[in-house]
Amino acid sequence: MTLPDLDPAVLTLVDQAERLLVGRRIAVLTGAGVSTDSGIPDYRGVGAPVRSPMTFQVFLADQRARQRYWAGSHLGWRYFAAAGPNAGHLALAELELADIVNGVITQNVDGLHLRAGSRHVVDVHGSMDRVFCLSCGQQFAREDIAARMTRENPWLAEPDTVKLNPDGDVDIDAVGEMVVPSCTVCDGILKPDVVFFGELVPTTKFTAGAALIRAADAFIVAGSSLVVNSGIRLLEQAVRRRVPIVIVNRGETKGDSRATLKIDAGTSEVLGALKERLAS
């Protein structure tokens, strides 16, 4: 894995992080900043546009909103499916293989940690590759739903350029003729297995993430601004245990004052450098 040379100031911080983390079992929380080098944009990173994602309440109540969501989500899914793990994902997978990282808690819904080879991943916000029925609970593979949508909405294959948003949605205007997929068991409303704005993180997911932190001797936050409540709650778990906390993120986060060390830099480069040092 070839990585660019680190800025000397960042390299000094990586040296400090190595001293904090060496010989420890590490739990990791990742956010959208870990996937930007895979071509998936960040909601809240430096320069990210202001946007208002669809809430679960609007999705549930408005048929046209569901048309707009599924049209955009289908086009966005093509980009998610084509994206590949980057150096940051691969570094974490190798650290887990070396029994240094005990697992990854991710706020991302792109599935790239699993595709990189991480075995223990807690996707607290769900994953775009699963779809379920809100009425009967039937689960579907996203690939199967995508195939149905392509057959029933051939016009979706026409746009050559779409703007991908971090949740797998895109901006698109022509939704009036959209055929929204429904459950083949009960004809109920289908929803990607992701946490929408206005929904709570499932208790089982938060509990699983908290368990990783309790079993660890250190905590890394990578690529998350910690604005979302689930992230700051998980950080608090590490703070209570008084373990070393290293935050790697471009720009400020809500947890900077709680960190033992903050590294303002790209996650791919820093995680790759830490892997080389800790797993050698």
Solvent accessible surface area in square Angstrom, and as a share of the most:
residue,aa,sasa,rsa
1,M,94,0.42
2,T,137,0.79
3,L,44,0.22
4,P,82,0.52
5,D,146,0.76
6,L,37,0.18
7,D,80,0.42
8,P,105,0.66
9,A,68,0.53
10,V,21,0.12
11,L,74,0.37
12,T,72,0.42
13,L,48,0.24
14,V,0,0.00
15,D,47,0.24
16,Q,63,0.28
17,A,0,0.00
18,E,48,0.21
19,R,165,0.60
20,L,49,0.25
21,L,1,0.00
22,V,91,0.53
23,G,85,0.82
24,R,97,0.35
25,R,89,0.32
26,I,0,0.00
27,A,0,0.00
28,V,0,0.00
29,L,0,0.00
30,T,0,0.00
31,G,1,0.01
32,A,24,0.19
33,G,15,0.15
34,V,1,0.00
35,S,1,0.01
36,T,55,0.32
37,D,91,0.47
38,S,21,0.14
39,G,60,0.58
40,I,7,0.04
41,P,52,0.33
42,D,33,0.17
43,Y,47,0.18
44,R,92,0.34
45,G,21,0.20
46,V,127,0.73
47,G,78,0.75
48,A,30,0.23
49,P,79,0.50
50,V,155,0.89
51,R,67,0.24
52,S,108,0.70
53,P,24,0.15
54,M,20,0.09
55,T,47,0.27
56,F,38,0.16
57,Q,100,0.44
58,V,67,0.38
59,F,0,0.00
60,L,82,0.41
61,A,90,0.70
62,D,62,0.32
63,Q,93,0.41
64,R,131,0.48
65,A,7,0.05
66,R,27,0.10
67,Q,24,0.11
68,R,109,0.40
69,Y,10,0.04
70,W,0,0.00
71,A,0,0.00
72,G,0,0.00
73,S,0,0.00
74,H,8,0.03
75,L,0,0.00
76,G,0,0.00
77,W,29,0.10
78,R,93,0.34
79,Y,84,0.32
80,F,4,0.02
81,A,50,0.38
82,A,87,0.68
83,A,12,0.09
84,G,33,0.32
85,P,44,0.28
86,N,17,0.09
87,A,20,0.16
88,G,0,0.00
89,H,0,0.00
90,L,68,0.34
91,A,0,0.00
92,L,0,0.00
93,A,11,0.08
94,E,72,0.32
95,L,1,0.01
96,E,14,0.06
97,L,131,0.65
98,A,48,0.38
99,D,93,0.48
100,I,29,0.15
101,V,1,0.00
102,N,12,0.06
103,G,0,0.00
104,V,0,0.00
105,I,0,0.00
106,T,6,0.03
107,Q,24,0.11
108,N,14,0.07
109,V,18,0.11
110,D,18,0.09
111,G,21,0.20
112,L,0,0.00
113,H,4,0.02
114,L,103,0.51
115,R,120,0.44
116,A,15,0.12
117,G,43,0.41
118,S,3,0.02
119,R,161,0.59
120,H,85,0.38
121,V,32,0.19
122,V,9,0.05
123,D,21,0.11
124,V,0,0.00
125,H,25,0.11
126,G,5,0.05
127,S,8,0.05
128,M,1,0.00
129,D,67,0.35
130,R,74,0.27
131,V,1,0.00
132,F,51,0.21
133,C,1,0.01
134,L,58,0.29
135,S,84,0.54
136,C,62,0.37
137,G,43,0.42
138,Q,76,0.34
139,Q,123,0.54
140,F,36,0.15
141,A,52,0.40
142,R,1,0.00
143,E,129,0.58
144,D,88,0.45
145,I,1,0.00
146,A,14,0.11
147,A,47,0.36
148,R,38,0.14
149,M,1,0.00
150,T,65,0.38
151,R,168,0.61
152,E,77,0.34
153,N,0,0.00
154,P,94,0.59
155,W,34,0.12
156,L,2,0.01
157,A,68,0.53
158,E,128,0.57
159,P,39,0.24
160,D,139,0.72
161,T,120,0.70
162,V,21,0.12
163,K,121,0.51
164,L,20,0.10
165,N,9,0.04
166,P,16,0.10
167,D,33,0.17
168,G,0,0.00
169,D,13,0.07
170,V,7,0.04
171,D,94,0.49
172,I,31,0.15
173,D,137,0.71
174,A,61,0.48
175,V,4,0.02
176,G,54,0.52
177,E,121,0.54
178,M,7,0.03
179,V,71,0.41
180,V,30,0.17
181,P,2,0.02
182,S,35,0.23
183,C,4,0.02
184,T,96,0.56
185,V,98,0.56
186,C,58,0.35
187,D,107,0.56
188,G,12,0.11
189,I,51,0.26
190,L,1,0.00
191,K,4,0.02
192,P,0,0.00
193,D,42,0.22
194,V,14,0.08
195,V,37,0.21
196,F,15,0.06
197,F,85,0.35
198,G,55,0.53
199,E,54,0.24
200,L,162,0.81
201,V,25,0.15
202,P,63,0.40
203,T,108,0.63
204,T,106,0.61
205,K,53,0.22
206,F,24,0.10
207,T,70,0.41
208,A,41,0.32
209,G,0,0.00
210,A,4,0.03
211,A,40,0.31
212,L,12,0.06
213,I,2,0.01
214,R,130,0.47
215,A,67,0.52
216,A,2,0.01
217,D,61,0.32
218,A,0,0.00
219,F,0,0.00
220,I,1,0.00
221,V,0,0.00
222,A,0,0.00
223,G,3,0.03
224,S,5,0.03
225,S,24,0.16
226,L,1,0.01
227,V,72,0.41
228,V,47,0.27
229,N,94,0.48
230,S,3,0.02
231,G,0,0.00
232,I,48,0.24
233,R,100,0.37
234,L,0,0.00
235,L,2,0.01
236,E,49,0.22
237,Q,37,0.16
238,A,0,0.00
239,V,36,0.21
240,R,169,0.62
241,R,99,0.36
242,R,219,0.80
243,V,19,0.11
244,P,17,0.11
245,I,5,0.02
246,V,0,0.00
247,I,0,0.00
248,V,0,0.00
249,N,12,0.06
250,R,142,0.52
251,G,19,0.18
252,E,154,0.69
253,T,15,0.09
254,K,123,0.52
255,G,0,0.00
256,D,42,0.22
257,S,107,0.69
258,R,109,0.40
259,A,22,0.17
260,T,78,0.45
261,L,18,0.09
262,K,48,0.20
263,I,0,0.00
264,D,82,0.42
265,A,9,0.07
266,G,8,0.08
267,T,9,0.05
268,S,8,0.05
269,E,36,0.16
270,V,0,0.00
271,L,0,0.00
272,G,0,0.00
273,A,15,0.11
274,L,1,0.00
275,K,22,0.09
276,E,90,0.40
277,R,68,0.25
278,L,20,0.10
279,A,40,0.31
280,S,126,0.81
